[in-house]
Amino acid sequence: MITLRRIFFSISIAAVAAALFSLMYFTLSAGGIAAIDVVILVSFVLVLPWLSIGFCNAVIGFTISVFARDPLAIVNPDAAKAPQDAPITTSTALLLCIRNEMPARLVRNLEAMMRGLVQSNESQQFHVYVISDTTDQQIVEQEQVAFEQLADTLHEQVALTYRRRDLNTGYKAGNIKDFCNRWGAQHDFALVLDADSFMSAAAMLRLVRIMQASPKMGILQGLVVGLPSTSAFTRMYQFGMRLGMRSFTMGSAWWQADCGPYWGHNALIRIAPFMQHCEMPVFKDRHGQEKHILSHDQLEAVLMRRAGYDVRVYPFEDGSWEENPPTLNEYLGRDLRWCKGNMQYVRLLTLPGIQTTSRMQLIFAVLMFAGSPAWVVMLIAFSALIGTTYNVHNVIDVGPGLVLFISVILVYFSPKLISAFEVLIRASSRRSFGGFFRFTIALIIEMIFSITLISIMWVSQTALLLGLMFSQNNSWSGQARDDHVVLIRQAIQRFSLHLFVGVLLFWPLAHLHPEAIPFALVFAGGLLVAIPFSIITSWPSVGLLFKRMRLFGVPEEFNTPPELKELGLPALSKQVTRTTAVNSLSSRS
């Protein structure tokens, strides 16, 4: 059955890719296929996999969500069969992995999670480990005091152990490996948390009960959504992300099945096979120096599946959250760290013994970022093609071109659009997002936001990939999680390249074919406004305006779960002042 699903999915993405490629070929064939047309076609071939995968995942996910009697039984039958009132008989370690994070926020989240476990009467089966790689000595001292106090507060109800390494060898994967060597044998499962993670007790217990009832399950990933935020950038970003993940995750869970994803946090792992089979390889660079894996999560999922254990996802929003970056600068910083890490998978594509599906997932993880240079090359080539001829009909067949343009937009944004349609056709879903009018207005603005963001991401990722050809610096710096203002000089420094590329793209069109500019703006307009876009979306006043209007509100803002009320999030308070919304007025780009 799973094999048939994967064959169907492969045929589907091939059909979508073939249809789009045909449209591109017919669009370019007006004056014959010249060298620049070949460049465009080759570039388009490189971006087609992710376009097609996203569309097919969304359509499949929507179909299952809307028409299946029991969607969970279809995509994760073990989870559907697991009793949700079974006593917890296994031991679970909660791993909070941190590095140079402010302890107050960590303690706030962790204390609420521990209280939830105590109230569930299952806390004796859990042991919290705060495993720190912090290097800032001032933060080290704060960590020691904060977690000692937290351990004393709940020591009779939930055990807590704090450990710090002097060297963060192997990054987060090395941090977890050190835990496994010290304490792994004492526990059955480990629930991995990032510094920005928060989970309800019900969500944690659900994962444990599912894995407890499924001996073959090695990793169970929970669907992660963004915590309510007062940042304008974050509100728009995670509103769209919340929509996109709904159908995409359900659809991918249908065909990935036992070769599912692991995103590195808010997930449960079975410790024994993880320790035995999931150790990260270490590379040597051209100077003979050791280089550790940055993006460990997908590789660990691949290795767990190779060992014969299932890797599954629980594809519903279920009390599992994370904090998203507060500004465009911080978002790109996180995105580029992922990009750098995923590129290391190229050296792992020939790993022996891994599942074909797992190998394809590694390829998809590479193409997710490797497609960005292809988009940039394609845009430049199109600009040159149109901007160097007086009669555009000599080089482009406008009819197929218009169909291609609309098709690419719809396919690219299909996960969001299909999930939005699912929300709109269900009264309960509309209410959870604030009603039809508010949701629709937010969706329209978010689409403009996303269109602005995509070209900025393409250029940033392309610049990083070009840099990796000459340097293998695998640093992984900390993140600024508090709302803060992006200063003008910082925006200019960060996005001058984007403005230059934008001018390079639009100058030929403005000279000969200004009528083509509106179409080009969809794919590259963000480059022209990247500097003010990064500044304005960081302004507290914009975020507070959105909050007062309840625009881009996620369901937790309209019906707040009890566990989130304990966190005292500014986005959930009735009154938010400029002071509480902004903790820092300087950027840590």
N, C-alpha and C positions, 0 to 999 in steps of 0.2 A: 504493500500500500504506500509506504513512504517513498519507495523507488518510483512508483507511478506519479506521485505528487511532484517529485523533482524533475521527472521527464516532462510533465505538463508545464511546470514553471519554466524550464529551459526552453521549450518550444515557444512559450508565450513571450519571453523576453527576446528571443530571436525574431519572432514575428513583429514585435513592436520596433525593434532596432532596424529590421529590414524595411519596414514601412517608412520610417523616418529617413533612413539612408536613401531610399528611392526618391522621396520628396526632395532631398538635398541634391541628388544627382540631376533630376529633371530641372530644378531651379538653376543649376549652373550650366546646363547643356545648351543654353540659348545660342551662344557663340562658339560652341565646341568646348572641349575640356582642355584648358591650357594648364601650364605649370602651377599657377596660383590656385586654380581650381582643385588640383591634386592635393595641394597643401591643405585646403579647406576640407576636402573629403577625408583625408587621413586624420586630421584633427577631430573631425566629427565622429569618426569611428572610435576614437579614444574616449569620447564623452558618452557614447551611446550606452555602454553597459550600465552605468549608474542611472541614467535617465530611464532606461527600460526596467531596471530592477525596482526603482521607486514606484513607478506606475503599476507594475504587476503586483507588487506587495500591497499597494493601496487598494486596488480593485478586489483582490482576494480577501484582504482583511475586512473591507466593507461588506462583501458578500456573506462572510461568515458571521460578522457581528449582527447584521440585520436579519438574515434569513435562517441561521442555524438555531435549533432549539436549545442546544447546550454548546456554545462556542468553546468552552474550556475542554470539554471531552474530545473535541476534534483536534485541538492543537497541543494539548498536554493531558492525555488521558490519566496518567498517574496522579496528577494534581486533582483531577476531577473525582477520582475514586478515594482519595485520602480522607479519612474521617477528621472533621474539623473540631471535634470535641475530645479527641483522644488524649490521654495523659502524656505529658512529656517524660520520656524514660531515657533520653539521651542527654549528653553533656555538650553544651555549646559555648564556645568562646566568642565574645564580641570583640573584634579587633578594630580599635580606632587608630588609624594610621595618620600620623601628623608630622609636620616639619615646618618650624618657624611660624606657627599660628598663634594668634592671641588666645590665651587660655580661657578668658571669660566666656567667649562664645562657645568654646568646646564644652566647658562645664555646664553651661546653660542647656545645651542640647542633650548631653549625656545624662545629666541628672534627671531630666524629664523622661528620657527613655528608661532609665533604671527604675524610676517611680512607677512607670507603667507596668514593668515586669513584676514589681512587688505587688501591685494591685491585682495582677492576674493570678497570683498565688503559684507562679511557676519560676520565680526568680532563683530558687536554689539550684536549678539546672543550668544556670548561666554564670559565666565568669568574665568580667570585663577586663580587657588588656589594653592599656593606652601605650602603644609602641611608638616611641618618638625618635625621629631623626633630626631633631632641632639642633642647629649650630649656633644660633644667636644666644650668647651667654645670659643676657638679661631675660630673654624669654624662658631659657632653661630654668632659671631660679623661680620665675612665676609659675611655670608648669609644676615644679616639684611641690610648691606650697599648695597650689590649687587642687592637684589631684590627691595629695595626702589628706587635705580637708574633706574632699568628696568621698574618699575611701572611708574616713572615720564616720562620716554622716550616715552612710548606708551599709556599714561593714557587717552588720548582723543579718542583712537581707540580700545583698548582692556583693560578691567578692570583687575587688578591683585591684589590679596590679599595674604599676607604672614602671616602664623601663625605657631608658634612653641609650642609643648607640652614639659613640663618639664620631664614627664615620658612617655615612649613609651608603655603604657599598651595595651596589645592585639596586639602588633607589628603593621604590616601594616594594618591589618583588623581593629584594634582599632583606628589607625590614620584616616582611612576612616570613621569609625563610628562617630568619633568626628566631622568630616566635616559635615556628615549628620545631626547630632544634631544641629549644628550651622547654616548651610546654605542650607541644602538639600532641604527644602521646597521651596526655591526660584528658583529651576531649575527643568527641566524635565528629563534631561539626565546628566550623568557624564562620561567623557572620561578619563579612568584611565591610567596614565603614570608612569613608573618606572624612576629612576634616569638616566638610560642609554637609555631611549626611545627617538625616534625621528619619527615624522610622517609628511608627506606632508599635505598641506591644502586640496588637492583633496581627500586624503584618509580619513581625518577627516570628511569632508563634505559628502563623500559617506556613511560613517557609519551613520551619523545623518539623511540623507535623507531616508535611508533604514528603520531605526527604526521609523522615523517620519511617514512613510507610513504603518507601521506594528504595530498596537496597542497591539498585543499579544506577541511581541518580548520583552523579558526582558533583554537579554544579547546578544550582537553581537560582536564576537571576530574576529579581523583582523589577517590575516596570518603575522607573524613577521619573518623577515630575518635579518641577521647580517650586520652591517655597515662595509664597506671596512676597512681593518686593515693592519698595517705594521708588526704585530707580526707573526712569523712563525707558532706558535701553532694555533693562531686564524685563520689564512688564511686556513690552512689545515682543521681545525675542521669545520669552517662554510661553506667551499666549499662542504664538504660531507653532512653537515646538510641541506644546501640549496637543495641538490638533494633529500635527504631522505624525507624532509617535503612535497615535491611536490605531489607525488603519495599517501603518507600516509595520508595527510590531506584531499585530495579529496575523497579517499576511506572511511575514517572514517566519513566524513560529509554525505556520502550517506546513511549509516545505522544508525548513531547516530541521524541525522535529528534534531528534536526539543529538543533532549537531548545532545546537542553539548558541546564542551569544553569551558572553560574559563581559560586562562593562567595568569590572574591577572594583565595584562597590555596591552596597545595598543588595548583596547576593550571599547565598549560603553555599559553602563548599564542604565536601566530605574530606576530612583531614588525612586519613590514612593513604588513600590513593593519590591525593594531592602531594603529599610528602614524597611518595615513592616515584611518581611519574611526571610531575610538573615543574621540575627544577629548570630554571632558565639557562639557555646556553650563553656562553661568553664569547664575543667576537674579538678578533685582533684587527686593528686598523693598519694602514700602510706603514706606520712607524713601529709596528709590533706591540703597541699598547693595548691593554684590555679595554673593551667597550661593552657595557652592559645594556640589556634590553630596556628601552624606555616604556614602550607600550606592551606591558606584560599580559594584559587581560585576555585578548583574543588568542594569543599563543597558548596560554594556560588552558583555555577551553579546547583548543585543538589537541593538546597533549592528553587532557583528561579523556577526550573521546577516543583517542588512539589506544588508551589503556582499557577500553571496553566499557566505560561509564558514560551514562547519558548526561548531556548538557542541555538544560531546558530553561524556558522563560515562562514566568507567570505574567500573562500579557494584559493585566488589568491595573488600573489606578487603584492602589490598595494601601494607602498610608505609608508610602515610601517617597521621600523627598530629598532634594539637594538644593544648594544655593547656586544660582547662576551668576556669572560675572556682572558687575554693576555698570561697566562702561564698554564701549567698543574696543578701546585699547586693551582692557583686560580680557575681553572675549577673544580677540585675535591672539593674545599671548597664549591662552589656553589652547586655542585651535592649532596654533603652530607647533606647540609641544606635541600634540597628537599627531600632526603631520610628520614631524621629525621621527617620532616613534614608529609610525606605520610604515615609513620607508624602509625600516630595518627588516620588515617582513620579506623583502625581495630576496634576502639571503637565506630565508627559511622555506622557500617554495619547494625545495627538493627534499624536505625532511622525509625520511623513510617511514612507511607504515601508516601514514595519516590518511583519513577518509578523503575520498574525492571531494565531497561537499566541504570538508574542512579546508582542503587546498584551495578550492574556489573562494572560500570566505577570506583567506589571506590575500588572494588576488584582488578581490573586491575592495578589501581594506586599503590596498595600495592604490587602486584606481580611483578611490574616493578622493584622493588628493592629487594623484598624477594627472587627473583630468583637468586640473586648473590651468597648467601651461597650455594644454590643448585649447581650452576656451579662449585664453588670451591670444594665442597665435591665430585662431580662427577669426576672432574679432578684428585683429589688425589686418589680416588678409582680406576680409570682407570690406573693410574700410578702404584698403588700397585698390581693390577690384572696382568698387563703385566710384571712389573718389578720383580715379584717373581716367574716366571715360565720360564723354559728354552725353552719350545716349545709353542709359542704364539697361535698356532693352537689348542691347547688343551683347551683354554679358550675363544677364539674369532674366529668366522667365518669371515675370511678376506674379502670374496666377499661382503656379505651384509654390512660389516663394512666400506668398501671403498665407497659404495653407500651412506651409512649413513653420512659419513664424508663430501662428496661433497654436499649432500642434505642439511645438517645443515648449511654449509657455504653459500649456495645459498639462503636459506630461511632467515638466519640471516641478510644478506646484501641485501635482495630483494628490500626494498624501494629505496636504492641508485642505485642499478643496473638497476632496471626497469625505474627509472627516468632518469638515464644516457642514457638508450636506447631511451627514448622519446626525449631527447635532440639531440642525434645523428641522428635521422631520420628526424629532422626538420632543414632546412638550417638556418632559422632565429634564432633558439635556439642555434645552433652551433656557429653562429657569436656572439651571446650575451655572450658566454663564451670564446671568443677569437679564435674560429676556431677548426676544427676537431683535428688537431695534438696537439695543446696546451691542449685542453680539455681532450683528451685521456691520455696524459702523466700525467696530474694532477690527473685524476681518478685513474690510476694505483698506483701512489705514495700515494694518499689519502687512498686507500684500505689497503696498508701496514701500514699507520699511524693508521687507525681504528683498524686493527688487533692487533697492539701494544697496543692501548689504552684500549681495552675491558677487558683484564685480570687485568690490573691495577685498573680499576673501580670495577671489581668484588671483589677483595681483599679489597679495601678501603671500599666499602659498607658493606662487611661482617664484617670487624673489627668494623665499626660503629654500626651495628645491634647487635653484641655481647656486645658492650659497653652499649647500651641502656637497655640491660637486667639487668644491675647493676646500671645504673645511668639514671636519667631523666632530665639532664641539657638541657634546651631548648633555649640556647643562639643563637642569630642570628647576627653575627658580620658583619662589613662592608666589602666592596670588594675593592681590588686594581685594578683600571681600566686602568692605564697607563702601557705601555710596560716597563718591567723591567727584569733584569737578575736574574735567580735563581742561588744562590751560591752553591758550592759543598757541604758545610756542611749542608745547608738546604735540599738539595736533599737526602743526606745520612740519615739525621734525618727523613725525610718524607717517604722514600721508602726502608728502611732497612728490614721492615717486608715483603715487596713484593719480595725482593731478596731472603730472607730466604724461603718463600713459593715456589718460582721458583726453587731453589736448591732442595728442598724437592720433588718437582714433577719430576725433570729431573734426579736426581741421580739414581733411580732404572732403568730407561730406558738406561742411559749411561752405566750402569754396564752390563746389559744382552742383551738389544735390541736397540742398537744405530740407527738401521734402522727406528725405530718408532719416533725418535726425530723430523724429519721434520714435521710430522703430529702434534706432540705435540706443536711445535713452533707456529702453527697457533692459538691455543687456550691459550697458556700460555707463549709464548716467550716474551711478554711485561714485564713480571715479572723480567726476567733476565737483561733487559736493562732499567728498569724504572728510575734508577738514571741518566745515561747519557741522556736518552730520555728527561727527564724534563729539564735538563740543556741546551742541544743543541737547543731544540725548543724554548728556551727563548732568544737565542743569537740574537742581532740586525742584525748582519752580515747575518745570514741565512734569516731572514725576508726581508732584503733589497735585497738579491739575488733573492728571489722569486718575489719581486715586479719588479725588473729590467727585469726579464725574463717574467713577467706578468703571472707567474704560480699561480694557485689557485685563479685567479681573478674572482670575482663575476661580474654579468652583469653591475653593477653600475660603475665598473672601465673601462669598454670598451665603455659605453654610459652613461655618468654621468647625472643624473637628475639635473635640475637647483637648486632645493632646497638643494641638497647635496653640490653643489659648494659653497654655502654660508658658510658652516661649516668649510671650510679650512682644511679638513682631510688630514693628511700626506700621506695616502695611495692613495689619488687622485691627489696629486701634481706631477708635472713632475720631480722635483728634490727633493729627500729626503736624507738628510744627517744623519749621525749617531747621531748627536745632536738632531735633530727634531724627530727621531724615538724613542729615549729612553729618557724618562723624569725622570727615576729613575733607578739607578744601584744597588739598594738593594731591595731584595724581601720583600713583606709584607705577607708572607705565613700565 
